[in-house]
C-alpha cells in the first residue's frame, strides 16, 4: 500500500508559519540549496518552519568596500565537508547546515555582514558577526579574499570555538590595487589620511594614536563598524577630584587640534620650570661663595 502525497493544506500551513516567523522583526536568511527530494521519504521533509528557513537576528550592514566587488551581491557560494555544508552570500551572511539524517541536525547562521578588517591600508578580511548564540557569545566569521580563476568558497574552519575562518577566491581581487583602501576614500578623507601620516612621521602621534586616527577615517568611510563596547574613544577619567597634578582640570584629548594645544601648553610649563630651576641654582651658588678678603 502506497502513502498518499502530502496534502496541499499541510504545505499551506508551513508557508503561513514561515511568514509569521519572518514578520516578527527578524531577517530571513537566503540559502543556496542543492537539489534534494521532498516528500514523506525525503530527508528534507520536516514540519517545523525553523527547519525550512534560517532566521538572522540582525540585518546586514550596507555594502562597503571596493566597488568592483558589488558584482558578488546576490550570489551565494557553497563549500561542503563530510559533515557540513557552508553557504557564503557575500555582503549578506554565511550559514552552516549539518548534512545528517538526524531529526535535530544543526542548521544555523554563523554571521551577518558587518564590515572589513583593515591591515596595512588593505582590506584584509570580511567580518560576519552577530550569528547564532554560542553560550555567552555569538558566532562570527572572518572571510579572507584571495585571487582565483573563478569565484568560490575554498574552505571553512573553526580555529576557536564559535569563531570561524573562511577563504574565498575570486578573480576580482587579482590586481595589485584591488584591495587597497586609500583609492576608495573620498578627497576629504584622503587628505585627512595624508595629514595623519605627516603627523606620525614628525612624531606628533604615537603608534596607538596613529592607529586610532586611521580607524576613525575608516569608520567614517563606512568600512568599519564601531564595536558596541567601544562606542566612544575617550576613556573615563580616574576618580581624583577632577584636578590633575598641574592644578588644571583634565582635558579630553578627542582630536588632533586639542592634542597640539595641550602639547604646546605643557612645553611652555616645562620651559618655565627649567628657568625657575636655573635661577634657583644660580642663587644657591652665589650664597655659598665666600666674599673676597
C-alpha positions in Angstrom: 0.0 0.0 0.0 1.4 3.4 -1.0 1.2 6.5 1.1 -0.7 9.4 -0.4 1.3 12.6 -1.2 1.3 15.4 1.3 -1.9 17.3 1.1 -1.8 21.0 -0.1 -3.3 22.1 3.3 -0.2 21.0 5.1 2.1 22.9 2.7 -0.1 26.0 3.1 0.2 25.7 6.9 4.0 25.5 6.7 4.2 28.6 4.4 1.9 30.6 6.8 4.1 29.6 9.7 7.2 30.8 7.9 5.6 34.1 7.0 4.6 34.6 10.7 8.1 33.8 11.8 9.9 36.2 9.4 7.5 39.1 10.0 8.3 39.3 13.7 11.3 41.6 13.2 13.9 39.0 12.4 15.6 38.7 9.0 15.1 35.6 6.7 18.5 34.3 5.5 19.0 33.4 1.9 20.5 29.9 1.4 21.5 28.2 -1.8 20.5 24.6 -1.5 21.5 21.7 -3.7 18.7 19.7 -5.4 17.1 17.4 -2.8 14.0 15.2 -2.7 10.9 16.3 -0.8 8.1 14.2 0.4 7.5 11.6 3.1 10.7 9.6 2.2 12.9 12.7 1.5 15.5 13.6 4.1 14.3 17.3 4.0 10.7 16.6 5.0 10.2 18.5 8.2 7.2 20.1 9.7 9.0 22.7 11.8 9.2 26.0 9.9 12.6 26.8 11.6 14.0 23.7 9.8 12.9 25.3 6.5 14.1 28.9 6.9 17.1 30.2 8.8 16.5 33.5 10.6 19.2 36.0 11.5 18.8 38.3 14.5 20.0 41.4 12.7 20.2 42.9 9.2 23.4 43.0 7.2 25.2 46.4 7.0 25.1 48.3 3.7 27.7 47.4 1.1 31.1 49.0 1.7 34.5 48.5 0.1 35.9 48.3 -3.5 33.0 49.0 -5.9 34.0 46.2 -8.3 33.1 43.7 -5.5 29.4 44.7 -5.9 29.3 42.0 -8.6 29.2 39.4 -5.8 25.9 40.8 -4.4 23.0 38.5 -4.9 25.2 35.5 -5.4 25.9 32.6 -3.0 28.7 30.0 -2.8 28.8 26.6 -1.2 31.6 24.6 0.5 30.9 21.1 1.8 32.7 18.7 4.1 31.7 15.2 5.1 29.6 16.7 7.9 28.5 20.2 7.0 27.6 22.5 4.1 28.5 26.1 4.3 27.0 28.8 2.2 28.5 32.3 1.8 26.4 35.1 0.3 28.9 38.0 0.1 27.9 41.2 1.9 24.8 39.3 3.3 25.5 36.3 5.5 27.2 32.9 6.0 25.3 29.8 7.2 26.1 26.2 8.2 23.9 23.2 7.7 24.7 19.7 9.1 24.3 17.0 6.4 22.7 14.4 8.6 19.5 12.3 8.8 19.2 13.1 12.5 16.0 14.8 13.4 17.9 17.6 15.2 20.7 18.2 12.7 22.3 21.6 13.2 21.3 24.5 10.9 22.3 28.0 11.8 23.6 31.4 10.9 27.3 31.8 11.5 27.4 35.5 10.9 25.9 38.6 9.2 27.9 41.1 7.2 29.3 43.9 9.4 32.3 45.4 7.6 36.1 44.9 7.0 39.2 44.2 8.9 41.8 46.6 7.5 45.5 45.9 7.9 48.4 48.0 6.4 46.0 50.0 4.3 44.4 46.9 2.7 41.0 45.3 3.0 42.4 42.2 4.8 39.2 40.2 5.5 35.4 40.5 5.6 33.7 40.4 9.0 30.5 38.5 9.5 29.3 38.7 13.2 26.1 38.6 15.2 25.5 34.9 14.3 23.6 32.4 16.3 24.2 32.3 20.1 27.0 30.2 21.3 27.0 30.2 25.1 27.6 33.7 26.3 28.8 35.0 22.9 27.7 34.8 19.3 29.2 33.1 16.3 31.3 35.1 13.9 33.4 34.5 10.7 36.4 36.2 9.1 36.5 35.7 5.4 39.8 36.2 3.6 39.8 37.1 -0.1 42.3 35.6 -2.4 43.0 35.6 -6.2 41.4 32.7 -8.1 40.3 31.8 -11.6 36.7 31.8 -10.6 34.7 32.8 -7.5 34.4 30.0 -5.0 34.3 29.4 -1.2 37.5 27.4 -0.7 37.3 26.3 2.9 35.8 27.0 6.3 37.4 26.1 9.7 36.8 26.8 13.4 40.2 27.7 15.0 38.4 28.8 18.1 35.0 27.7 19.5 32.3 29.5 17.5 34.9 31.8 15.8 35.3 30.6 12.2 37.7 31.4 9.4 37.0 31.1 5.7 38.8 31.6 2.4 37.1 33.0 -0.7 38.7 33.0 -4.1 37.7 35.4 -6.9 39.3 37.0 -10.0 38.0 40.3 -8.8 40.9 40.7 -6.3 43.8 39.6 -8.6 45.1 43.1 -9.5 47.7 44.7 -7.2 45.4 47.6 -6.1 42.1 45.6 -5.9 42.0 45.7 -2.1 43.8 49.0 -1.4 41.8 51.3 0.9 43.2 54.7 0.0 41.8 54.9 -3.6 38.3 54.1 -2.2 38.2 57.1 0.0 36.8 60.5 -1.0 39.1 63.5 -1.4 38.4 64.8 2.2 39.2 61.5 3.9 42.3 61.1 1.7 43.6 64.5 2.8 42.9 63.5 6.5 44.9 60.4 5.9 47.8 62.4 4.4 47.7 64.7 7.5 47.8 61.7 9.9 50.8 60.2 8.0 52.6 63.6 8.3 51.9 63.8 12.0 53.2 60.3 12.5 56.3 61.0 10.5 57.0 64.1 12.7 56.5 62.1 15.9 53.4 64.2 16.7 51.4 60.9 17.1 52.2 57.8 19.0 51.6 54.5 17.2 48.4 54.0 19.2 47.2 57.4 18.3 48.1 56.9 14.7 46.1 53.7 14.5 43.1 55.3 16.2 43.1 58.2 13.8 43.1 55.8 10.8 40.3 53.8 12.4 38.3 57.0 12.7 38.8 57.6 9.0 37.8 54.0 8.0 34.7 54.2 10.2 33.6 57.5 8.7 34.0 55.9 5.3 31.7 53.1 6.3 34.4 50.4 6.0 34.5 49.6 9.8 31.7 49.2 12.2 32.4 50.7 15.6 32.2 47.9 18.2 29.5 48.2 20.8 31.9 48.1 23.7 33.9 51.0 22.1 31.1 53.4 21.3 33.3 56.3 22.4 37.0 56.9 22.0 37.6 58.9 25.2 38.3 56.9 28.3 36.6 57.8 31.6 38.7 59.9 33.9 40.0 58.4 37.1 38.2 59.5 40.3 40.8 62.0 41.6 38.6 65.0 42.4 38.7 66.3 38.8 42.1 68.0 39.1 45.4 66.7 37.8 48.9 67.3 39.1 49.2 70.6 37.3 46.2 72.1 39.1 44.1 72.1 35.8 41.0 70.1 35.1 41.9 67.1 32.9 41.2 67.7 29.2 39.6 65.1 26.9 42.0 64.6 24.1 39.5 63.9 21.4 41.1 65.3 18.3 44.5 66.4 16.9 43.8 70.1 17.5 43.2 69.6 21.2 46.3 67.4 21.5 48.5 70.0 19.8 47.2 72.7 22.1 47.8 70.6 25.2 51.3 69.8 23.9 52.2 73.5 23.4 50.9 74.4 26.9 52.9 71.6 28.5 56.0 72.6 26.7 55.6 76.2 28.0 55.2 74.9 31.5 58.3 72.8 31.3 60.3 75.8 29.9 59.1 77.9 32.8 60.1 75.2 35.4 63.5 74.9 33.8 64.0 78.7 34.0 63.0 78.7 37.7 65.4 75.9 38.4 68.3 77.7 36.7 67.5 80.9 38.8 67.4 78.8 42.0 70.7 77.1 41.2 72.4 80.5 40.4 71.1 81.9 43.7 72.3 79.0 45.7 75.8 79.3 44.1 76.1 83.0 44.9 75.1 82.4 48.5 77.6 79.6 49.0 80.6 81.6 47.5 82.5 83.5 50.3 83.1 87.2 49.8 86.6 88.3 48.7 89.1 89.0 51.5 
